């Protein structure tokens, strides 16, 4: 296990703190990091060359996640559906709503698989009851239900080499994995990959080049690296209590970007956690993989 008493060096990448920063995605074509503040809502971009941070206005009540599009621009998972977003003009265009008749629900964590499909979770925000779901939205906008009965679907990640899909339910303290063969259109039965212990809850995830899963522990002040067998490989302790997601970036994909939140903290707690809500960056000692792009 990683010796957490001698932690990796951690820097701050963002210029401002977010209420609930989520879904960091590195764009290798522009050397930039994108992420969202779910609650504002705001879309953010970090220029990897200059370090400058810029915000983009979005027409939405909530932004749960984002993805890079093969056709250019971004895909945004807003409360009422998926949108194409052009950063140059800030224009957004409705694509599809995977859950159009669920009143009071919004979109949450999402990520692209290697076929260009976008997987996205939904939740009921007023009480976080286990009535949310996880969907796959294909290039032709076909929607496939993957899992139901989720309170806060999270941690969507894909290992193409092993033919796997991962997802979590933050409220259930559980990460699942299932076999995935998109050519045969076969999605295996989810099986438990890992569990966390309260108060630490599994949030957003990413995969490194060795096929290990990195998961942000919300209310757990850490990011954990799991082996493909589900064993804890490393623990990266953080100066924030509520990390939300992680993603590899940088020109060599050898930097780990970690989003966090300050929204659940009291004024006193925020004074004790001055970096809460910021995007942190660490040297994890391993490279990541390029983000898949959606064909939507």
N, C-alpha and C positions, 0 to 999 in steps of 0.2 A: 504494500500500500504506500502511496505517496506520503512522505513525511510532512504533515501539515504544520509542524513546528518550524519548518524552514521553507515558507511558502514561496511561490514564484513571484517575481516582480510584477506589480499591478499598476497600470497607469490609467488616466482618465482620457477618454476619447471625445466626449461630448462637451459642448460649450454651456449647455443649460440642463438642469434636472427636469425630468418628466414625472408626471403623476403616475403613469403606468407605461413605461417604455417596454416594447415587445418586438419580437420577430426581426432580429438583425439579419440582413441578407447582403452578402458581398457581391458586387458586380465586377467581374474580372475585366470586362471590356472598358469600363470607365474608371477603374481603380477607386471605387467609392463604396461606402457602406450606407445602406438604407435601413431605417427602422421606423416604427410608429409609436406615438403616444396614444394609446387606446382611448383614453378618457377625454382628451382635449376636444376633438381628436386632431392630431397633427402628424404629417409625414416629414421625416427628417432625412438629410443626406450629409454624410461626412466625406469630404474630398480627401482621398488617401494620400495625395501629393502635397497639398498645402495645409491640411488639418482644419480647413474652414468648415463650419457647420451651417447648413441652410435649412429653413423650414418651408413647407409647401402647403398652401391652403387646400383643404379637401371638403367637399360637400357631403357630410355624413354626421350622424350622431355618435357613432363608434367606428373605429377601424380595428378589426381583430388581428389581421395579418396581411402580408403582401407577398408577391412573387415577381420574379423577372419574367418578361414575356419574350418568346421567340420573335414575335412581330415587332418588337420594340416597346419601350416603356415598361410600365408596371401593371400588375393586377392587384387590386385592393379588395379585401374582404370586409365590406361595410355591413352595418346591421341589417340592411335590407337586400343584400345580394353582392355579387361579384361585379367589379367594374374594371374596365381598361382605363389607365391613367397615363397621360402624356406629360412628363415633367417639364417639357419645354413650353407648353402652353397652359398647363394646369387644367386641361380639359379632361373630363371623365365621361365614360360611356358605359351604360348598363349592358351586362352580358347575360347573366342568368342568376336566379335565386334558387339555390338547392333546397331550401325549406320555405316555400312561399306562404304557407298557411299556418305558421306557428306564431301566434300573437305573443309578443313580449320576449321573443327569442332574438339573439344577435349572433353574429359570426365570431368565432374565436381563433385559436391557433390554426395555421394551415401551412402546407408545403407541397412542392411539386414532386412527383415521382419521375422516374427516368423515361417514361413514355410521354411526358408533357401534360399528364392529368394533374389537377390540383385537388388535394385532399383538404377538407376544412371541417372544423367542428362547430357545433352550435350549442348555446346554453340559454337558460332562462335567467335573466339578470336579477330579477327582483328577489329571488330566494335561493338560486342555485340548486334547485331540486334536481334529482337525477332523471331529467326528462330530455336532456340534450342528446345529440347524435353526432356521428362522424360520417361524412359523405366523400365520395370521389366524383369529381366533375371532369368528364373526358373532353377531348378536343371538339367533338360534335355537340357538346353541352348535355350529353346524357349524364344523369345523376344516379349514382349507385350508393345505397345505404350500406355502410361498413359495420357500424356498431351503434347501439342505442342504449338508453338507460344511463347516460353519462351526465354527471353534474357539471364539470368543467373539463371538456376534452382538450388535451394539450399534448405536447411532446411528439408531434408528428415528425418522423424521420424515416429515411429509406437507405437500405444497404443493397445496392444492385448486385454486388458480387455474391452475396449470400441469398439473394432473392427474398428479402425481408422488408416488412413494414412495421414501424413502431408507433405506438400512441399511448397516451396516459390519461388518467382522470385525476386531476389535482386533488379533488375532494376525497377520492377513494384511496389515496396514498399508493397508487399502483401504476406500473408501466407494463404494457402488454406488447407482445411481438406476434406476428403472424407471417406465415409463408406467403409469398406473393409471386405469381407468374402471370404478368399482364398479357403475354402472347396467347396463353391458353385461357385467359380471363378467369383465373382461379385465385381466390383469396382464402387462405386457410383459416381455420378456427383460431381465434386469439388465445394465447396462453400467457400466463404470468411470467414476465421477464425479471422484474424487481419490485420490491416494496420499500417504502420509506417509513420512518418513525416520526410521529408527531413531536414537535410542530412542523417539521420539515415536510414539504409537499412537492411532488414532482411537477415541474413546469416544462419549459421549452427545451428541445434537444437538438443535437446535431451529431454527425458521424465523422470520425477521422479516417485517414487513409488506411489504417489497420482494421477498420470495421468496428472500432470501439464506440460506444454511445456515450456522449457527454450530456448530462442533464442538470439544469439549474434547479436548485432546491429552494423553492419559495418559502420564506420564513425559516430557512435553514442555513443561511449565511454561507453557502458553498455551491460549487459545481462539482458533480461526481462523474468520474469516468468509469464506465462499466465495460467489462470484457464481453465478447459475444455470447458467453455462457451466463451472463448476468452477475458475475462476481465484481466486487468493487476493486478497481485497479488503482485509482488515485482519488484524492479529495483535495480540491483547491479551495481553501478558506478565503472568504471575501470580507471587505470592510463595509458591506451592506447586508442587511438581514433578509431583504426580499429580492434576490436575483430572479429574473423572469425567463430568460432564454439565452442561448449562446450560439455562436456561429464562427466558423473559420474565415479569415480574410487576410488581406495584405497581398502583395504581388506574388509571394511564394506560398500563400495559404498557410502560413506558419504562425499566425496571430489568432488568439481566441478573443472575440468580442462578446461581452456579456452585458445585456440590458438589465435594468433594475427599476424598482418602483419606490416612491415615497408616500403614496396615497394612504396606506394603512397606518402610518406612523403619526404619533402625537407631536406637538411642537417640541416637547422635551426630547423625544426620541430622535427627531430630525436634527436637533442640535448635537446629539451624540453620534449621528451618522451623516456627516456633511456630504458624503458622496452618494447617498440614497437618491435614486432616480436618474443617476448618470449612467452612461455607457462606459464600462471598464474594458481594458484590453490587457491581456497577459500573454506571455511566451509559454505555451504549453509543452514545448519539447517534441511536438509531433505535428505533421502537416494534416490539413483537412482535405476535403474534396470539393470540386466546383459545384455550385448550386445548379440543380436542374431548372430548366426554363419551361414555363407553361406554354402550350400551343393554343390556349384559349384566346 
